[in-house]
């Protein structure tokens, strides 16, 4: 889903994460869910501070939450294209990186 250049850039950003962060996925058997899961597995593999859980109970499927304690941001579907920037910013902010 993400090419090698984008993975490398994302990994550079994710090195700034300061706090352990969870990706909590709510999935079903659809192609969109498999796409979301693939994206989340990739993201989790790029940082030792990010873990993936697949036991979410959100009403919308597929969706996922970026969570740290009581702080979280929820995305419906796979945030690709122009939404990818929002995903990266949410990962950083939930992970404890202060916004500029």
Secondary structure, 3 states (H helix, E strand, C coil): CCCHHHHHHHHHHHCCCCCCEEEEEECCCCHHHHHHHHHHHHHHHCCCCEEEECCCCCCCCCEEEEEECCEEEEEECCCCCCHHHHHHHHHHHHCCCCCC
